[in-house]
């Protein structure tokens, strides 16, 4: 089924900043896709093209990216069968011609790539997750475990919480898991109120109390234990954003050796399921030491940037043993699938993730199911751009019955 038209324009993400939306029409269907934007970005991520005009959206406008879709990409792929995902993605990579998609912008390329994927599923008259499973040669789509970021810190909140995410991860999946997340979330809210702490929410819908990391973990642990003892805890430290001149500021100045001891204590006390980016992306020696002594999953995010070359390096140097997948870190669905399949080859669990500046596009829910991912990070059950993903998971669970 051939692509008849592609139109890109600016819309706002959950932080009120411009992002790219693409509307794609085929001979029978119309689909739309919008892309997210992260606040803590790794050095190896694909380039998100911004205008830089300080007089407009404080320099965050994306008219250049929109123009690249409408005047460069569209002209080359109109008339192509929307089911040719790899062909279209490779064509966009060729048009861009840079290693990190700095010419056309990963935000422009990804919006088109997702729209093409949605159109392909429509053309095949199949659920999106099922179509993604076919693209990735995944034999059995499955509902992932939800990583719910219930307390927000780091760059997602303006408090003294230096760790970026404090997550509850139910073993139960689908609606049962969502029920548990809801219960833990509101139990935390009740606890914070009793302690006269703020119940304002951060970028990803989690609470942003002005407390220390230890206290946040303690509150999360007590609430989770109260609801179901099988609920596990996880952390996203986002350590690269706290690393300067060989030291970490979490919040006080500390060494990687001291931080490693801190993680050991947390794992012993709270039996953490995983720690994401426990060390900076350039602090490879610390990663190598950690993987030998920490009894939990070490998840690469900034370290690996959904980039097959970085994933290969992480495997070669034995840096991590699980992978976070963010499509906008790499810029096309084809490359995202390649990264996921590479992790599967290494027997690493994969976790699909939203971004802190997100939209109501629920594509990543289908992506997680279609790739049969171990987990999905979609924030707290609060804010429309987060609940859109929760609701899509609920729909998919019904479709799989």
Wavefront OBJ file of the C-alpha trace (Angstrom):
o trace
v 0.000 0.000 0.000
v 1.643 3.199 -1.206
v 2.261 6.356 0.811
v 0.231 9.213 -0.692
v 1.274 12.111 1.533
v 3.327 13.043 4.587
v 2.855 16.259 6.520
v 4.865 17.325 9.573
v 4.159 20.183 11.958
v 4.969 21.424 15.449
v 2.994 20.284 18.483
v 3.781 20.563 22.201
v 5.161 17.807 24.413
v 4.328 17.311 28.099
v 6.713 20.091 29.128
v 5.149 22.523 26.682
v 8.141 22.370 24.348
v 7.749 21.883 20.588
v 8.094 18.418 19.111
v 7.494 16.858 15.700
v 4.166 15.358 14.696
v 3.752 13.572 11.373
v 0.475 12.711 9.630
v 0.888 10.047 6.955
v -1.780 9.077 4.416
v -1.894 5.926 2.321
v -4.454 4.870 -0.263
v -6.751 3.656 2.533
v -5.557 4.910 5.910
v -4.405 7.947 7.893
v -1.962 7.579 10.796
v -0.136 10.038 13.040
v 3.002 9.900 15.155
v 4.654 12.322 17.565
v 8.031 11.940 19.226
v 9.251 12.528 22.794
v 12.261 14.403 24.142
v 14.526 13.611 27.080
v 15.968 16.049 29.603
v 18.969 13.975 30.706
v 20.556 13.037 27.387
v 23.554 10.809 26.842
v 26.523 11.894 24.734
v 25.931 9.057 22.277
v 22.277 9.791 21.479
v 21.157 10.776 17.999
v 20.777 14.535 17.546
v 17.439 16.171 18.247
v 17.326 19.098 15.821
v 16.279 22.422 17.380
v 16.139 25.838 15.715
v 18.179 27.739 18.297
v 16.213 30.975 17.772
v 16.007 32.376 21.318
v 13.123 34.651 20.328
v 10.916 31.637 19.667
v 10.230 28.916 22.269
v 13.529 29.883 23.971
v 15.442 28.362 21.080
v 13.567 25.044 21.252
v 11.485 25.435 18.089
v 11.680 22.597 15.577
v 10.753 24.314 12.305
v 13.983 23.036 10.725
v 13.077 19.435 11.554
v 9.534 19.960 10.247
v 10.890 21.480 7.046
v 13.218 18.510 6.597
v 10.253 16.129 6.716
v 8.079 18.176 4.382
v 10.707 19.210 1.834
v 13.308 16.432 1.872
v 12.021 13.169 3.369
v 8.465 13.318 2.001
v 9.606 13.853 -1.585
v 11.739 10.718 -1.463
v 9.327 8.278 0.175
v 5.910 9.260 -1.219
v 4.892 6.444 -3.543
v 6.778 3.794 -1.548
v 4.914 0.856 -0.009
v 4.445 1.676 3.683
v 5.198 -1.952 4.548
v 8.816 -1.484 3.460
v 9.974 -0.330 6.898
v 13.650 -1.164 6.520
v 13.847 0.279 3.016
v 12.280 3.583 4.100
v 14.400 3.839 7.251
v 17.577 3.147 5.295
v 16.592 5.761 2.725
v 16.210 8.364 5.488
v 19.612 7.405 6.893
v 21.113 7.879 3.439
v 19.401 11.261 3.040
v 20.790 12.367 6.396
v 24.283 11.031 5.795
v 25.645 11.717 9.291
v 26.534 9.347 12.111
v 24.155 10.910 14.645
v 21.424 12.195 12.303
v 22.478 15.797 12.811
v 21.466 16.975 9.321
v 17.780 16.029 9.223
v 17.356 15.481 12.968
v 16.493 12.265 14.781
v 13.205 13.878 15.827
v 12.240 14.337 12.167
v 13.387 10.878 11.086
v 11.804 9.013 14.011
v 8.401 10.681 13.601
v 8.303 9.452 9.999
v 9.632 6.015 10.954
v 6.927 5.488 13.588
v 4.217 6.744 11.227
v 5.415 4.304 8.552
v 5.301 1.465 11.093
v 1.734 2.351 12.081
v 0.716 2.588 8.418
v 2.278 -0.803 7.709
v 0.220 -2.384 10.484
v -2.943 -0.777 9.092
v -2.121 -2.003 5.591
v -1.686 -5.534 6.913
v -4.886 -5.172 8.978
v -3.051 -6.339 12.073
v -2.602 -4.920 15.582
v 0.480 -2.720 15.771
v 2.215 -4.917 18.371
v 1.690 -7.975 16.180
v 3.124 -6.187 13.157
v 6.169 -5.100 15.192
v 6.638 -8.708 16.306
v 6.760 -9.730 12.647
v 9.275 -6.981 11.799
v 11.512 -8.109 14.655
v 11.054 -11.872 14.129
v 9.607 -12.153 17.637
v 7.591 -15.359 17.783
v 5.427 -14.553 20.784
v 4.395 -10.995 21.752
v 3.987 -10.617 25.513
v 2.885 -8.047 28.086
v 5.945 -6.581 29.891
v 6.409 -5.816 33.568
v 5.782 -2.147 34.314
v 8.554 -0.013 35.787
v 6.547 2.750 37.476
v 8.529 5.853 38.423
v 6.600 6.838 41.550
v 9.119 9.246 43.085
v 10.881 11.648 40.702
v 14.261 13.231 41.395
v 17.368 14.328 39.526
v 16.705 16.357 36.386
v 12.998 15.436 36.478
v 12.366 17.442 39.652
v 13.750 20.486 41.442
v 14.522 18.914 44.830
v 17.555 17.566 46.675
v 16.749 14.040 45.465
v 19.790 13.245 43.336
v 18.740 9.825 42.039
v 16.454 10.403 39.071
v 13.874 7.639 39.433
v 12.566 5.496 42.278
v 10.567 2.716 40.665
v 8.079 0.063 41.757
v 7.998 -3.050 39.559
v 5.129 -5.484 40.200
v 5.634 -9.106 39.215
v 1.988 -9.088 38.163
v 1.458 -7.882 34.604
v -1.375 -6.097 32.808
v -4.317 -4.770 34.779
v -3.334 -6.607 37.970
v 0.062 -4.912 37.939
v -1.524 -1.537 37.191
v -3.883 -1.966 40.159
v -0.877 -2.560 42.406
v 0.998 0.445 41.018
v -2.062 2.626 41.657
v -2.261 1.375 45.254
v 1.436 1.960 45.944
v 1.264 5.415 44.338
v -1.585 6.588 46.537
v -0.106 5.005 49.645
v 3.052 7.042 49.026
v 0.894 10.142 48.639
v -0.778 9.425 51.972
v 2.598 8.944 53.672
v 3.936 12.207 52.267
v 0.833 14.086 53.416
v 1.188 12.686 56.942
v 4.778 13.917 57.008
v 3.692 17.306 55.610
v 5.822 16.794 52.520
v 5.019 17.976 49.012
v 2.772 15.804 46.844
v 3.491 17.822 43.713
v 4.462 15.688 40.738
v 7.474 15.801 38.435
v 7.939 15.361 34.708
v 6.995 11.676 34.799
v 4.073 11.920 37.207
v 5.900 10.730 40.323
v 5.961 12.699 43.554
v 8.769 15.200 44.185
v 9.277 15.462 47.959
v 12.323 17.400 49.131
v 13.922 14.448 50.917
v 17.153 12.451 50.616
v 17.655 9.329 48.490
v 17.602 7.006 51.517
v 14.268 8.358 52.727
v 12.693 8.113 49.268
v 13.728 4.462 49.004
v 12.432 3.761 52.496
v 9.017 5.295 51.745
v 8.755 3.431 48.430
v 9.753 0.157 50.097
v 7.211 0.465 52.911
v 4.362 1.344 50.544
v 5.206 -1.463 48.113
v 5.543 -4.020 50.908
v 2.157 -2.986 52.277
v 0.429 -3.649 48.924
v 2.222 -6.839 47.801
v 5.499 -8.285 49.061
v 6.293 -9.497 45.539
v 6.590 -5.930 44.205
v 10.250 -5.187 43.503
v 12.103 -1.872 43.562
v 14.456 -0.357 41.005
v 16.537 2.799 40.618
v 17.553 5.024 37.749
v 20.526 6.983 39.031
v 21.259 8.774 35.726
v 24.798 9.092 37.059
v 26.221 10.841 33.989
v 24.318 13.989 34.959
v 25.985 13.864 38.415
v 29.547 13.216 37.242
v 32.204 15.928 37.101
v 36.013 15.817 37.150
v 36.074 12.149 38.144
v 33.626 12.476 41.050
v 29.896 12.025 41.618
v 27.722 14.601 43.352
v 24.899 12.485 44.803
v 24.346 14.972 46.348
v 27.697 15.274 48.175
v 30.989 14.737 46.375
v 31.845 11.034 46.343
v 33.970 8.509 44.472
v 32.792 5.603 42.339
v 34.133 3.223 45.021
v 31.984 4.842 47.719
v 28.984 4.875 45.411
v 29.474 1.168 44.722
v 29.357 0.461 48.463
v 26.157 2.488 48.701
v 24.576 0.346 45.969
v 25.657 -2.825 47.770
v 23.848 -1.648 50.893
v 20.684 -0.749 48.954
v 20.624 -4.142 47.235
v 21.096 -5.940 50.547
v 18.432 -3.885 52.308
v 15.806 -3.580 49.559
v 16.664 -6.462 47.190
v 16.687 -4.121 44.187
v 15.669 -5.650 40.864
v 17.813 -3.287 38.806
v 19.895 -0.120 38.801
v 19.962 1.934 35.614
v 23.046 4.000 34.794
v 24.668 3.506 38.230
v 27.808 5.167 36.868
v 28.595 7.727 34.180
v 28.758 6.644 30.552
v 32.502 7.406 30.469
v 33.343 5.747 33.820
v 33.792 2.296 32.283
v 36.055 0.964 35.028
v 33.323 1.516 37.620
v 30.810 -0.389 35.467
v 33.248 -3.296 35.143
v 33.730 -3.478 38.913
v 30.011 -3.165 39.596
v 28.901 -5.997 37.336
v 31.168 -8.374 39.258
v 29.815 -7.568 42.714
v 26.265 -6.169 42.454
v 23.571 -8.811 42.654
v 20.988 -7.123 40.443
v 20.466 -6.117 36.824
v 22.698 -3.256 35.693
v 20.800 -1.455 32.952
v 22.598 0.518 30.269
v 20.883 3.722 29.132
v 23.258 6.663 28.575
v 25.983 4.014 28.425
v 24.460 2.285 25.396
v 22.060 4.877 23.903
v 20.045 2.225 21.979
v 23.029 2.146 19.641
v 24.152 -1.258 18.316
v 27.821 -0.180 18.314
v 27.621 0.924 21.953
v 25.773 -2.269 22.872
v 28.508 -4.365 21.233
v 31.115 -2.407 23.206
v 29.225 -2.903 26.479
v 29.117 -6.636 25.845
v 32.784 -6.831 24.858
v 33.925 -4.951 27.987
v 31.334 -6.624 30.264
v 29.796 -3.341 31.414
v 26.089 -4.121 31.849
v 23.673 -7.045 31.670
v 20.381 -5.406 30.695
v 19.404 -2.764 28.145
v 17.107 0.239 28.089
v 15.542 0.916 24.692
v 14.542 4.476 23.745
v 13.675 4.831 20.042
v 14.559 8.523 19.970
v 18.107 7.774 21.123
v 18.795 6.057 17.790
v 16.135 7.539 15.475
v 14.520 4.746 13.418
v 12.373 1.711 14.159
v 14.703 -0.522 12.141
v 17.695 0.454 14.290
v 15.611 0.161 17.462
v 14.687 -3.410 16.543
v 18.325 -4.156 15.702
v 19.395 -2.916 19.147
v 16.706 -4.987 20.880
v 17.591 -8.139 18.967
v 21.268 -7.659 19.734
v 20.472 -7.505 23.455
v 18.366 -10.650 23.113
v 21.297 -12.375 21.429
v 23.364 -11.524 24.520
v 20.554 -12.858 26.783
v 20.031 -9.376 28.225
v 16.553 -8.345 29.405
v 15.278 -5.310 27.490
v 13.213 -2.485 28.964
v 11.377 -0.108 26.622
v 11.230 3.473 27.870
v 9.336 6.729 27.507
v 11.085 10.103 27.877
v 10.489 12.824 30.444
v 9.121 15.146 27.766
v 6.574 12.876 26.132
v 3.323 12.988 24.159
v 0.083 11.027 24.196
v 1.414 8.775 21.430
v 1.261 5.247 22.889
v 3.566 3.601 20.327
v 6.061 2.316 22.905
v 3.375 0.139 24.525
v 2.969 -1.747 21.245
v 6.738 -1.779 20.797
v 7.287 -3.379 24.215
v 4.690 -6.076 23.589
v 5.818 -6.686 20.007
v 9.434 -7.132 21.110
v 8.354 -9.276 24.075
v 10.316 -6.936 26.337
v 11.038 -7.773 29.958
v 9.800 -4.361 31.061
v 8.432 -0.965 30.088
v 9.035 2.382 31.788
v 5.976 4.619 31.501
v 6.082 6.782 34.614
v 3.452 7.034 37.330
v -0.297 6.542 36.762
v -0.673 10.316 36.519
v -0.529 12.865 33.651
v -2.192 12.165 30.325
v 0.968 11.365 28.366
v 1.776 8.614 30.916
v -1.709 7.160 31.300
v -1.986 6.934 27.493
v 0.652 4.186 27.652
v -1.044 2.468 30.602
v -4.347 2.489 28.729
v -2.791 1.064 25.576
v -1.312 -1.803 27.609
v -4.788 -2.485 28.995
v -6.193 -2.565 25.452
v -3.464 -4.911 24.257
v -4.080 -7.247 27.184
v -7.708 -7.512 26.045
v -6.636 -8.131 22.440
v -4.305 -10.948 23.505
v -7.046 -12.817 25.346
l 1 2 3 4 5 6 7 8 9 10 11 12 13 14 15 16 17 18 19 20 21 22 23 24 25 26 27 28 29 30 31 32 33 34 35 36 37 38 39 40 41 42 43 44 45 46 47 48 49 50 51 52 53 54 55 56 57 58 59 60 61 62 63 64 65 66 67 68 69 70 71 72 73 74 75 76 77 78 79 80 81 82 83 84 85 86 87 88 89 90 91 92 93 94 95 96 97 98 99 100 101 102 103 104 105 106 107 108 109 110 111 112 113 114 115 116 117 118 119 120 121 122 123 124 125 126 127 128 129 130 131 132 133 134 135 136 137 138 139 140 141 142 143 144 145 146 147 148 149 150 151 152 153 154 155 156 157 158 159 160 161 162 163 164 165 166 167 168 169 170 171 172 173 174 175 176 177 178 179 180 181 182 183 184 185 186 187 188 189 190 191 192 193 194 195 196 197 198 199 200 201 202 203 204 205 206 207 208 209 210 211 212 213 214 215 216 217 218 219 220 221 222 223 224 225 226 227 228 229 230 231 232 233 234 235 236 237 238 239 240 241 242 243 244 245 246 247 248 249 250 251 252 253 254 255 256 257 258 259 260 261 262 263 264 265 266 267 268 269 270 271 272 273 274 275 276 277 278 279 280 281 282 283 284 285 286 287 288 289 290 291 292 293 294 295 296 297 298 299 300 301 302 303 304 305 306 307 308 309 310 311 312 313 314 315 316 317 318 319 320 321 322 323 324 325 326 327 328 329 330 331 332 333 334 335 336 337 338 339 340 341 342 343 344 345 346 347 348 349 350 351 352 353 354 355 356 357 358 359 360 361 362 363 364 365 366 367 368 369 370 371 372 373 374 375 376 377 378 379 380 381 382 383 384 385 386 387 388 389 390 391 392 393 394 395 396 397 398 399 400 401
